[in-house]
Amino acid sequence: MINDDLKSRENSMPGSGISRRDFIKVTAGSVTCFSLSSWMLGCVTHDSGFAKVASYPIDSDVYTTLDRTIKPEPTSGAILPEYLNRISEYDQNGYGVWSYGEALVCEQRFDIMGVYNPPESNHPTTLLRFFSISDIHITDKESPSQLIYMQQLNQCGFEAGVTSVYSPVMMYTPHVLDAAIQTVNALHQNQPIDFGISLGDACNSTQYNELRWYIDVIDGKVIKPSSGAHEGADDIDYQKPFKAAGLDPSIPWYQAIGNHDHFWLGSIPPDGKYGDDPSLRESCTSDEVIAMSNALCRANDIYSYKTPEETLYYMGVIDGATPNGEIVKYGQVENFSAPPKVVADSDRYSLTKMQWVKEFFNTSTEPVGHGFSLVPTGQEAGFACYSFVPKVNIPIKVIVLDNTQREDDQSTSIHGHGFLDEARWQWLKAELAEGDDQDQLMIIAAHIPIGVQKAGTYMEWFDNSANPDEPQNAVDLPELLEELHSHPNLLMWIAGHRHVNAVKAFESPDPVDAPEKGFWQVETSSLHDFPQQLRMFDIKLNSDYTISIVTTNVDPAAKEGTPAWTSRKYVVAAQQIVNTESIYQADNRSNYLVDPATQNEARVDGKVVMDPSIRPMPTGSYNAELLKQLSPAMMAKMQVLFPTI
């Protein structure tokens, strides 16, 4: 039986101040205006001669999912998934309607603890507190180089569910990030946060302007979220310039790289299979809307658009002059007398991996480089792995790992797999060994999670054996897990990529005699898709010198009437229409136990087995207290550092 005292987290008792189950009430202020000489819009003053732009404060009451959740209301089913773009029909059919649901409990988990008897009383000490965001997908919706039309084309019957190529949320991606950052600031005001980490896919498709909007929102700059002709920049809410609040300067933030950050739409090397075809990269700054084959149906043949017999389609853009973001300039190529045109924009240029990393040194928040200044010397260009110790007096190291595919792997399938080349693999092993030697607890932060996707989903661990002469994964999944289990100081692997909030236990190979060799995996969902959340982490040392990882989902505190509020309406509508079941992890189609050796679903009597450590999530959110045993050596060190708890 689990002791009630251990269930009570630090500062959660009545009379002890604001608890995690009590709401956090923070005065966010009212709408303010900022000068912007080059854009004559909004809040105009008559004495200065300059226009001013609004900022969008969040709600004054900031909650976590321990207090309440976002609950989409039932709908009639009148809008089919392929008609997701019919925003004008949302209200009349009840789409985008939601209410506040009940609080989500924090489940206490002992999966990797072996035989364990909790102490009769517990007074945990907080070692580290941080937030994670992931898969923001800042999108230039007016770019001529997208796959918007694929969602409604739905030739193969599944594309309508691929909201990464089109969702009405794409109009408001900078605004949602701004609201999320302000929410972090409010949480920090209540209880200080040591650092933040973004787990990749900052951009939607490698573009410079997308990355600048992302960094500039966090830096608190004026954002001009339009491109090309800047249609609607004077009167359309999602197009108007605005002043971002910026992350509290006392919170350092770090960055990992994702597949969308250096692959076109997260899928195709921008310079082609052999690195000698820049046509995709050049399409971003072109004045012609790109023509592509159905890349989603050809996921194993991503270069099929080069084949003469393939049917090509102009992929469309969002018309920024329309309040609902109408899709224009799309359709089968043969139905056009000439390619549809847009106003070209040099700021849309496609970044190489090196350029993407370098851009993080052009920032006003800390640290400069946001971790990439710590990349070890002597590695090849584009190496994006590093480690850091958030607090010098706390023995916890964060290992930021680039586990995206290489652009020169010559694979012809979508580039969303997990991958480590030899240099990254050797670096990871050295970092883990060094952490053990220095008695440091460790967290691996990567974009792609492990052991949760089966072969053929384009998110599993990469197997390039079909191209034996090309770059191979330096380690297969069983070998990777064996290495991770050999480091008892590893607390968890945190990731994004799948847009879900799943938590998975990796139990020790010897759970009886060496339970400390187990670790957790915690995923953070996307700000692009429902439930549109970030995560808080509190790492605590318990009175018996075990570790508790308290992880809590947080909704951005969008204020009614702001663009972020509209984005919430649209993200709810998209979920109601498309019904992405994977966010709930509720059945064996989305939650299955993966056999590491084959990367296929485990089966018993022919039936797919669900992963018992991944809990179904009826709200798309999951809060937990994840317990972890320490090795004898690590426990001894913590007893010296914290003799009384």
C-alpha positions as CSV (number, residue, x, y, z in Angstrom):
1,M,0.0,0.0,0.0
2,I,1.3,3.5,-0.9
3,N,1.8,5.8,2.0
4,D,-0.3,8.9,2.0
5,D,2.5,11.1,3.1
6,L,4.5,10.2,0.1
7,K,1.5,11.0,-2.1
8,S,1.5,14.5,-0.7
9,R,3.9,16.5,-2.7
10,E,6.0,19.4,-1.3
11,N,3.9,22.5,-0.3
12,S,0.6,20.7,-1.1
13,M,-0.9,20.7,2.4
14,P,-3.6,23.2,3.4
15,G,-2.2,26.4,5.0
16,S,1.2,26.0,3.3
17,G,0.6,28.6,0.6
18,I,-0.4,28.2,-3.0
19,S,-0.3,24.6,-4.0
20,R,-0.2,22.9,-7.3
21,R,-3.9,22.0,-6.9
22,D,-4.8,25.6,-6.1
23,F,-5.0,28.0,-9.0
24,I,-2.2,30.4,-9.6
25,K,-3.6,33.9,-9.8
26,V,-1.3,36.4,-11.5
27,T,-2.1,39.9,-12.7
28,A,-1.1,39.9,-16.4
29,G,-2.0,43.5,-17.1
30,S,-4.1,45.1,-19.8
31,V,-3.4,45.5,-23.5
32,T,-0.5,47.8,-24.2
33,C,0.8,49.4,-27.3
34,F,4.3,49.7,-28.7
35,S,5.8,52.0,-31.3
36,L,6.4,50.6,-34.7
37,S,7.4,53.2,-37.2
38,S,7.3,51.1,-40.4
39,W,3.8,49.6,-39.9
40,M,0.9,52.1,-39.7
41,L,-1.6,50.1,-37.8
42,G,-3.5,49.9,-34.5
43,C,-3.5,52.2,-31.5
44,V,-2.4,55.2,-33.6
45,T,-1.3,58.3,-31.6
46,H,-1.7,61.7,-33.2
47,D,1.3,63.5,-31.6
48,S,4.1,61.1,-32.4
49,G,3.5,60.4,-36.1
50,F,4.2,56.7,-35.4
51,A,1.8,53.8,-35.3
52,K,1.8,51.5,-32.4
53,V,1.1,47.8,-32.2
54,A,-0.7,45.9,-29.5
55,S,0.5,43.2,-27.3
56,Y,-1.8,40.3,-26.2
57,P,-1.7,39.7,-22.5
58,I,-2.8,36.3,-21.2
59,D,-5.6,35.8,-18.7
60,S,-5.0,37.1,-15.2
61,D,-5.8,33.6,-13.8
62,V,-3.2,31.0,-14.7
63,Y,-4.0,27.3,-14.1
64,T,-2.4,24.0,-14.7
65,T,-4.2,20.8,-15.5
66,L,-4.1,19.9,-11.8
67,D,-6.8,22.5,-11.5
68,R,-8.8,22.1,-14.7
69,T,-8.6,20.8,-18.3
70,I,-9.9,21.8,-21.7
71,K,-12.8,19.6,-22.7
72,P,-14.0,19.7,-26.4
73,E,-17.8,19.5,-26.6
74,P,-19.6,16.8,-28.7
75,T,-20.4,17.8,-32.3
76,S,-22.8,16.7,-35.0
77,G,-20.1,15.3,-37.3
78,A,-21.4,17.6,-40.1
79,I,-17.9,18.6,-41.3
80,L,-15.8,15.7,-42.7
81,P,-12.0,15.8,-42.0
82,E,-11.2,16.7,-45.7
83,Y,-13.3,19.9,-45.2
84,L,-11.3,21.1,-42.2
85,N,-10.6,24.3,-44.0
86,R,-14.3,25.3,-44.0
87,I,-13.9,27.6,-41.0
88,S,-16.9,29.7,-41.9
89,E,-19.1,26.6,-41.1
90,Y,-17.6,26.0,-37.6
91,D,-19.9,28.1,-35.6
92,Q,-23.2,26.9,-37.1
93,N,-22.1,23.3,-36.6
94,G,-20.8,23.7,-33.1
95,Y,-17.1,23.2,-33.8
96,G,-14.5,24.8,-31.7
97,V,-16.8,24.8,-28.6
98,W,-15.2,23.6,-25.4
99,S,-15.6,23.9,-21.7
100,Y,-13.4,23.6,-18.6
101,G,-13.3,20.0,-17.5
102,E,-12.4,18.6,-14.1
103,A,-8.9,18.6,-12.6
104,L,-6.5,15.9,-13.8
105,V,-4.9,14.0,-11.0
106,C,-1.2,13.4,-10.6
107,E,-0.7,9.6,-10.8
108,Q,2.1,8.3,-8.6
109,R,4.1,5.7,-10.5
110,F,6.4,3.0,-9.1
111,D,6.8,1.0,-12.3
112,I,10.7,1.0,-12.2
113,M,11.1,0.9,-8.4
114,G,11.4,-2.9,-8.0
115,V,10.5,-4.0,-4.5
116,Y,9.9,-0.7,-2.7
117,N,8.4,0.3,0.7
118,P,7.8,4.1,0.8
119,P,8.7,6.0,4.0
120,E,6.0,6.7,6.6
121,S,6.6,10.4,6.2
122,N,8.2,12.4,3.4
123,H,9.5,15.9,3.1
124,P,10.9,16.2,-0.4
125,T,13.5,18.8,-1.4
126,T,13.2,20.3,-4.9
127,L,16.4,19.9,-6.8
128,L,15.4,21.3,-10.2
129,R,12.4,22.9,-11.8
130,F,12.0,23.4,-15.6
131,F,9.6,23.6,-18.4
132,S,9.5,22.0,-21.8
133,I,7.8,23.1,-25.0
134,S,7.9,21.2,-28.3
135,D,6.7,21.1,-31.9
136,I,5.7,24.7,-32.1
137,H,5.8,24.6,-35.9
138,I,6.0,28.3,-36.5
139,T,4.5,28.5,-40.0
140,D,4.8,31.0,-42.8
141,K,1.3,30.2,-44.1
142,E,1.8,32.4,-47.2
143,S,4.9,30.6,-48.3
144,P,4.7,29.1,-51.8
145,S,6.5,26.0,-50.6
146,Q,4.0,23.9,-48.6
147,L,1.7,20.9,-48.8
148,I,-1.5,22.6,-47.8
149,Y,-3.7,21.0,-50.5
150,M,-2.7,17.4,-49.5
151,Q,-4.9,17.6,-46.5
152,Q,-8.1,18.1,-48.4
153,L,-7.1,16.1,-51.5
154,N,-7.3,12.9,-49.3
155,Q,-6.7,10.6,-52.3
156,C,-5.6,7.7,-50.1
157,G,-8.1,8.2,-47.3
158,F,-5.8,9.2,-44.5
159,E,-4.3,12.6,-45.6
160,A,-7.2,14.5,-44.1
161,G,-5.9,13.5,-40.7
162,V,-2.5,14.9,-41.3
163,T,-2.9,18.3,-39.6
164,S,0.8,19.0,-39.9
165,V,0.3,20.0,-43.6
166,Y,-2.9,22.0,-42.9
167,S,-4.7,23.1,-39.8
168,P,-6.4,26.4,-39.2
169,V,-4.0,26.8,-36.2
170,M,-1.2,27.5,-38.7
171,M,-2.5,31.1,-38.9
172,Y,-1.8,31.7,-35.2
173,T,1.4,29.8,-34.4
174,P,3.4,32.9,-33.2
175,H,0.5,34.0,-31.0
176,V,0.2,30.6,-29.3
177,L,3.9,30.6,-28.5
178,D,3.6,34.1,-27.1
179,A,0.8,33.0,-24.8
180,A,2.7,29.9,-23.7
181,I,5.8,32.0,-22.8
182,Q,3.6,34.4,-20.8
183,T,2.1,31.4,-19.0
184,V,5.6,30.2,-18.1
185,N,6.4,33.7,-16.8
186,A,3.4,33.6,-14.5
187,L,4.3,30.2,-13.2
188,H,7.9,31.5,-12.6
189,Q,6.5,34.4,-10.6
190,N,4.7,32.0,-8.3
191,Q,7.6,29.5,-8.0
192,P,11.0,30.1,-9.7
193,I,11.8,28.1,-12.8
194,D,15.5,27.1,-13.3
195,F,15.5,26.8,-17.1
196,G,13.4,25.9,-20.1
197,I,14.0,23.6,-23.0
198,S,12.4,23.4,-26.4
199,L,12.5,19.9,-27.9
200,G,12.6,20.7,-31.6
201,D,10.4,21.5,-34.6
202,A,10.6,25.2,-33.8
203,C,10.0,25.8,-37.6
204,N,7.5,24.1,-39.8
205,S,9.7,23.9,-42.8
206,T,13.3,25.2,-42.4
207,Q,12.5,28.8,-43.3
208,Y,14.5,31.7,-42.0
209,N,11.5,33.9,-41.2
210,E,9.8,31.0,-39.3
211,L,12.9,30.6,-37.1
212,R,13.2,34.4,-36.6
213,W,9.6,34.7,-35.5
214,Y,10.2,31.8,-33.1
215,I,13.3,33.3,-31.5
216,D,11.9,36.8,-31.5
217,V,8.7,35.8,-29.7
218,I,10.8,34.3,-26.9
219,D,13.1,37.4,-27.0
220,G,10.1,39.7,-26.7
221,K,10.4,41.5,-30.0
222,V,7.8,43.0,-32.4
223,I,6.6,40.2,-34.6
224,K,5.4,40.8,-38.2
225,P,3.8,37.4,-38.8
226,S,3.1,37.9,-42.5
227,S,5.3,37.5,-45.6
228,G,5.4,38.3,-49.3
229,A,2.8,41.0,-50.0
230,H,1.9,41.2,-46.3
231,E,-1.8,41.0,-47.2
232,G,-4.1,41.8,-44.3
233,A,-1.3,43.2,-42.1
234,D,-3.5,46.2,-41.3
235,D,-6.8,44.6,-40.4
236,I,-6.6,40.8,-40.1
237,D,-5.9,39.6,-36.6
238,Y,-3.4,36.8,-37.5
239,Q,-1.5,39.1,-39.9
240,K,-1.2,42.2,-37.7
241,P,2.3,42.9,-36.1
242,F,2.3,42.5,-32.4
243,K,4.7,42.9,-29.5
244,A,5.6,39.6,-27.9
245,A,6.0,39.6,-24.1
246,G,9.2,37.6,-24.1
247,L,10.5,35.1,-21.6
248,D,11.4,36.4,-18.2
249,P,15.1,37.2,-18.6
250,S,16.0,35.3,-15.4
251,I,15.0,32.0,-17.1
252,P,17.7,30.6,-19.4
253,W,16.4,28.5,-22.2
254,Y,17.9,25.8,-24.4
255,Q,17.1,24.3,-27.8
256,A,17.1,20.9,-29.4
257,I,16.8,20.3,-33.1
258,G,13.8,18.5,-34.8
259,N,13.2,17.1,-38.2
260,H,11.1,20.1,-39.4
261,D,14.0,22.4,-38.5
262,H,16.2,21.0,-41.2
263,F,14.1,18.9,-43.6
264,W,11.5,20.4,-46.0
265,L,8.1,20.0,-44.2
266,G,10.0,17.7,-41.8
267,S,10.2,15.0,-44.5
268,I,12.6,15.7,-47.5
269,P,16.2,16.8,-47.6
270,P,16.0,20.3,-49.1
271,D,19.0,19.6,-51.4
272,G,17.6,16.4,-52.7
273,K,18.7,12.7,-52.4
274,Y,22.3,13.3,-53.4
275,G,22.7,16.9,-52.1
276,D,22.9,18.3,-55.6
277,D,19.4,19.4,-56.3
278,P,18.5,22.7,-54.5
279,S,15.0,23.0,-56.1
280,L,13.1,22.4,-52.9
281,R,15.3,24.9,-51.0
282,E,14.9,27.4,-53.8
283,S,11.1,26.9,-53.9
284,C,10.8,28.8,-50.6
285,T,11.9,32.1,-52.1
286,S,10.2,31.5,-55.5
287,D,7.3,33.5,-56.8
288,E,5.6,30.3,-58.0
289,V,3.5,28.0,-55.8
290,I,5.1,24.6,-55.7
291,A,3.8,21.7,-57.7
292,M,4.1,18.3,-56.0
293,S,2.8,14.8,-56.3
294,N,0.9,13.4,-53.4
295,A,3.9,13.1,-51.1
296,L,1.8,11.7,-48.2
297,C,0.7,8.7,-50.3
298,R,4.2,8.3,-51.5
299,A,5.8,8.3,-48.0
300,N,8.3,5.6,-49.2
301,D,9.1,7.5,-52.3
302,I,9.6,11.1,-51.3
303,Y,11.2,12.0,-54.6
304,S,8.2,10.8,-56.7
305,Y,7.4,14.4,-57.7
306,K,10.4,14.2,-60.0
307,T,8.8,11.3,-62.0
308,P,7.3,12.5,-65.2
309,E,4.2,10.2,-65.0
310,E,3.2,11.4,-61.6
311,T,0.2,13.7,-61.3
312,L,1.2,17.1,-59.9
313,Y,-0.8,19.5,-57.9
314,Y,-0.2,23.1,-57.0
315,M,-0.2,23.1,-53.2
316,G,-1.8,26.4,-52.4
317,V,-1.2,29.2,-49.9
318,I,-3.2,30.9,-47.2
319,D,-4.7,34.2,-48.4
320,G,-3.7,36.6,-45.6
321,A,-6.3,39.2,-46.7
322,T,-9.2,36.8,-45.6
323,P,-10.3,36.6,-41.9
324,N,-10.7,32.8,-42.1
325,G,-7.4,32.2,-44.0
326,E,-8.9,30.9,-47.2
327,I,-6.7,28.5,-49.2
328,V,-6.0,29.8,-52.7
329,K,-3.8,28.9,-55.7
330,Y,-4.2,25.1,-55.5
331,G,-5.3,22.2,-57.7
332,Q,-4.2,19.9,-60.4
333,V,-1.4,21.4,-62.6
334,E,-3.1,20.5,-65.9
335,N,-6.1,22.7,-64.9
336,F,-3.9,25.8,-64.8
337,S,-2.7,27.7,-67.9
338,A,0.3,29.1,-65.9
339,P,1.8,28.5,-62.5
340,P,0.0,30.5,-59.7
341,K,2.1,33.3,-58.4
342,V,2.8,34.9,-55.1
343,V,5.0,37.8,-54.1
344,A,8.5,36.4,-53.4
345,D,10.1,37.1,-50.1
346,S,13.9,36.7,-49.5
347,D,13.3,36.2,-45.8
348,R,11.7,32.8,-46.6
349,Y,15.0,31.3,-47.5
350,S,15.6,27.7,-46.4
351,L,18.2,27.4,-43.7
352,T,20.9,24.7,-43.7
353,K,21.5,22.9,-40.5
354,M,24.5,25.1,-39.8
355,Q,22.6,28.3,-40.5
356,W,19.7,27.1,-38.3
357,V,22.1,26.6,-35.3
358,K,23.9,29.8,-35.9
359,E,20.7,31.8,-35.7
360,F,20.4,31.1,-32.0
361,F,23.4,33.3,-31.4
362,N,21.3,36.3,-32.6
363,T,19.3,36.6,-29.5
364,S,18.7,38.9,-26.5
365,T,17.8,36.2,-24.0
366,E,20.1,33.9,-22.2
367,P,22.3,32.0,-22.8
368,V,23.6,33.2,-26.1
369,G,23.5,30.3,-28.5
370,H,20.8,28.6,-26.3
371,G,23.1,25.7,-25.7
372,F,24.8,25.5,-29.1
373,S,27.8,27.4,-27.8
374,L,28.5,24.2,-25.8
375,V,28.7,21.9,-28.9
376,P,32.1,20.2,-28.5
377,T,34.9,21.3,-30.9
378,G,36.2,18.9,-33.5
379,Q,32.8,17.7,-34.7
380,E,31.6,18.0,-38.3
381,A,29.6,21.0,-39.3
382,G,26.0,20.8,-38.2
383,F,26.7,18.7,-35.1
384,A,23.9,19.8,-32.7
385,C,24.5,17.9,-29.5
386,Y,25.7,19.4,-26.2
387,S,25.3,19.0,-22.4
388,F,24.9,21.5,-19.6
389,V,24.5,21.5,-15.8
390,P,21.5,23.8,-14.9
391,K,22.6,24.5,-11.3
392,V,26.2,24.3,-10.2
393,N,25.3,23.1,-6.8
394,I,22.9,20.3,-7.9
395,P,24.4,17.2,-9.6
396,I,22.1,17.0,-12.6
397,K,23.2,17.1,-16.2
398,V,21.0,17.6,-19.2
399,I,22.3,15.8,-22.4
400,V,20.7,17.5,-25.4
401,L,20.8,15.0,-28.3
402,D,20.2,15.4,-32.0
403,N,18.6,12.1,-33.0
404,T,17.2,13.3,-36.3
405,Q,18.2,11.7,-39.6
406,R,21.1,12.9,-41.7
407,E,20.4,14.8,-44.9
408,D,22.9,12.7,-46.8
409,D,21.4,9.3,-45.9
410,Q,19.9,8.9,-49.3
411,S,16.8,7.3,-47.8
412,T,13.7,7.7,-50.0
413,S,11.2,7.6,-47.2
414,I,10.0,10.4,-45.0
415,H,12.8,11.7,-42.7
416,G,11.0,11.4,-39.3
417,H,12.9,8.5,-37.8
418,G,15.2,8.3,-34.8
419,F,18.9,8.1,-35.8
420,L,22.4,8.4,-34.4
421,D,25.4,8.4,-36.6
422,E,28.7,7.2,-35.3
423,A,29.9,10.6,-34.0
424,R,26.6,11.3,-32.1
425,W,26.6,7.7,-30.7
426,Q,30.1,7.9,-29.4
427,W,29.4,11.3,-28.0
428,L,26.3,10.1,-26.2
429,K,28.1,7.1,-24.6
430,A,30.9,9.4,-23.5
431,E,28.5,11.8,-21.9
432,L,26.7,9.0,-20.0
433,A,29.9,7.5,-18.8
434,E,31.2,10.9,-17.6
435,G,27.9,11.5,-15.8
436,D,28.3,8.2,-13.9
437,D,31.9,8.9,-13.1
438,Q,31.1,12.4,-11.7
439,D,28.0,11.2,-9.8
440,Q,25.6,13.2,-11.8
441,L,22.0,12.4,-12.4
442,M,21.2,12.7,-16.1
443,I,18.3,13.7,-18.4
444,I,18.5,13.1,-22.1
445,A,16.5,15.7,-24.1
446,A,15.9,14.8,-27.7
447,H,13.3,15.4,-30.4
448,I,12.4,11.8,-31.2
449,P,11.2,9.3,-28.5
450,I,12.3,5.7,-28.4
451,G,10.4,2.4,-28.3
452,V,6.9,3.7,-28.9
453,Q,6.5,3.5,-32.7
454,K,6.4,0.4,-34.9
455,A,8.2,-0.1,-38.1
456,G,6.6,1.7,-41.1
457,T,5.3,4.7,-39.1
458,Y,8.3,6.9,-40.1
459,M,8.9,7.7,-36.5
460,E,10.5,4.5,-35.4
461,W,14.3,3.9,-34.9
462,F,15.8,4.2,-38.4
463,D,16.9,1.1,-40.4
464,N,18.8,2.1,-43.5
465,S,19.9,-1.5,-44.4
466,A,18.2,-1.0,-47.7
467,N,21.1,1.4,-48.6
468,P,24.1,-0.5,-47.2
469,D,26.6,1.8,-48.8
470,E,25.1,4.9,-47.2
471,P,25.1,6.3,-43.7
472,Q,23.7,3.7,-41.2
473,N,22.3,4.1,-37.8
474,A,25.3,3.5,-35.5
475,V,23.2,1.6,-33.0
476,D,20.0,-0.4,-33.2
477,L,17.2,0.0,-30.7
478,P,18.1,-3.1,-28.5
479,E,21.7,-1.9,-28.3
480,L,20.6,1.7,-27.5
481,L,18.4,0.4,-24.7
482,E,21.1,-1.8,-23.3
483,E,23.5,1.2,-23.2
484,L,20.9,3.4,-21.5
485,H,20.1,0.7,-18.9
486,S,23.8,0.4,-18.1
487,H,23.8,4.0,-16.6
488,P,21.9,3.9,-13.3
489,N,22.1,7.7,-13.0
490,L,19.8,8.2,-16.1
491,L,16.5,9.6,-14.8
492,M,14.6,10.0,-18.0
493,W,14.5,10.6,-21.8
494,I,12.3,13.6,-22.7
495,A,11.1,14.2,-26.2
496,G,8.5,15.7,-28.5
497,H,7.8,14.7,-32.2
498,R,4.6,12.6,-31.8
499,H,2.5,15.5,-30.5
500,V,1.3,13.4,-27.5
501,N,1.8,13.6,-23.7
502,A,2.6,9.9,-23.2
503,V,4.8,8.7,-20.3
504,K,6.6,5.3,-20.7
505,A,8.5,3.2,-18.1
506,F,11.7,1.4,-19.2
507,E,12.1,-1.0,-16.4
508,S,15.5,-2.3,-15.4
509,P,16.7,-5.6,-16.9
510,D,17.3,-6.6,-13.3
511,P,14.4,-5.1,-11.4
512,V,15.0,-7.0,-8.2
513,D,18.7,-6.4,-7.6
514,A,19.3,-3.3,-9.7
515,P,16.1,-1.3,-10.1
516,E,18.2,1.9,-10.4
517,K,18.9,0.8,-14.0
518,G,15.4,1.7,-15.0
519,F,14.4,5.1,-16.5
520,W,11.4,7.0,-17.6
521,Q,10.4,8.6,-21.0
522,V,8.2,11.7,-20.9
523,E,6.8,13.2,-24.1
524,T,5.6,16.8,-24.5
525,S,2.7,17.5,-26.9
526,S,2.7,20.2,-29.6
527,L,1.6,23.8,-29.4
528,H,0.2,23.2,-33.0
529,D,-2.3,20.4,-32.2
530,F,-4.7,19.6,-29.4
531,P,-4.3,19.6,-26.4
532,Q,-1.8,22.4,-27.3
533,Q,0.2,22.2,-24.0
534,L,3.6,22.7,-22.4
535,R,5.0,20.6,-19.5
536,M,6.4,21.5,-16.1
537,F,9.0,19.2,-14.4
538,D,9.9,19.3,-10.7
539,I,12.8,17.0,-9.8
540,K,12.6,16.2,-6.1
541,L,14.8,14.3,-3.6
542,N,12.6,12.3,-1.2
543,S,13.3,11.7,2.4
544,D,14.4,8.1,1.6
545,Y,16.8,9.4,-1.0
546,T,14.7,8.2,-4.0
547,I,13.9,10.7,-6.7
548,S,10.4,11.9,-7.7
549,I,9.9,13.5,-11.2
550,V,6.7,15.5,-10.9
551,T,5.5,16.3,-14.4
552,T,2.4,18.5,-15.1
553,N,0.7,19.6,-18.3
554,V,-0.1,23.3,-18.6
555,D,-2.5,25.0,-21.1
556,P,-1.4,28.4,-22.3
557,A,-3.6,30.9,-20.4
558,A,-5.2,32.4,-23.5
559,K,-7.3,35.4,-22.9
560,E,-10.7,35.7,-24.5
561,G,-10.6,38.0,-27.5
562,T,-7.0,37.5,-28.3
563,P,-5.5,35.5,-31.3
564,A,-4.3,32.8,-28.9
565,W,-7.9,32.4,-27.8
566,T,-9.0,32.0,-31.5
567,S,-6.2,29.4,-31.9
568,R,-7.6,27.4,-29.0
569,K,-11.0,27.4,-30.7
570,Y,-9.4,26.2,-33.9
571,V,-7.3,23.5,-32.3
572,V,-10.4,22.2,-30.6
573,A,-12.3,22.3,-33.9
574,A,-9.5,20.4,-35.7
575,Q,-9.6,17.7,-33.0
576,Q,-13.4,17.5,-33.2
577,I,-13.3,17.2,-37.0
578,V,-10.2,15.0,-37.6
579,N,-10.3,13.1,-34.3
580,T,-6.6,12.3,-33.9
581,E,-6.9,9.2,-31.7
582,S,-3.2,8.9,-30.9
583,I,-3.4,11.8,-28.5
584,Y,-5.5,9.7,-26.2
585,Q,-3.4,6.5,-26.3
586,A,-6.6,4.6,-25.5
587,D,-6.5,1.6,-27.8
588,N,-4.0,-0.8,-29.4
589,R,-4.0,1.1,-32.7
590,S,-2.2,4.1,-31.1
591,N,-0.8,2.5,-27.9
592,Y,0.9,-0.8,-28.5
593,L,3.9,-2.5,-26.9
594,V,6.9,-2.3,-29.2
595,D,9.3,-5.3,-29.4
596,P,12.7,-3.5,-29.6
597,A,14.2,-6.4,-31.6
598,T,11.7,-6.2,-34.5
599,Q,10.1,-2.8,-33.8
600,N,6.7,-4.5,-34.4
601,E,3.8,-4.7,-32.0
602,A,4.0,-7.4,-29.4
603,R,1.2,-9.9,-29.7
604,V,-0.4,-12.5,-27.5
605,D,-2.6,-15.1,-29.2
606,G,-2.5,-13.0,-32.3
607,K,-3.8,-9.8,-30.6
608,V,-1.8,-6.6,-30.3
609,V,-0.8,-5.9,-26.7
610,M,-1.1,-2.4,-25.3
611,D,1.9,-1.0,-23.5
612,P,0.8,-1.2,-19.9
613,S,3.1,1.6,-18.8
614,I,1.5,4.2,-21.2
615,R,-1.7,5.2,-19.6
616,P,-4.8,6.1,-21.7
617,M,-5.4,9.9,-21.6
618,P,-9.1,10.8,-22.0
619,T,-8.2,14.5,-22.0
620,G,-5.0,14.2,-24.1
621,S,-3.0,15.2,-21.0
622,Y,-1.2,13.3,-18.3
623,N,0.3,14.3,-15.0
624,A,2.4,12.0,-12.9
625,E,4.9,11.6,-10.1
626,L,7.5,9.2,-11.4
627,L,9.7,7.6,-8.8
628,K,13.2,6.4,-9.5
629,Q,15.8,4.5,-7.3
630,L,19.3,5.8,-6.9
631,S,22.4,3.6,-7.1
632,P,24.3,3.1,-3.8
633,A,27.0,5.5,-5.0
634,M,24.6,8.2,-6.0
635,M,22.6,7.8,-2.8
636,A,25.7,8.3,-0.8
637,K,26.6,11.5,-2.6
638,M,23.1,12.9,-2.1
639,Q,23.3,12.0,1.6
640,V,26.4,14.1,1.8
641,L,24.9,17.0,-0.1
642,F,21.5,16.8,1.7
643,P,22.2,15.3,5.1
644,T,18.7,16.2,6.4
645,I,15.5,16.1,4.4
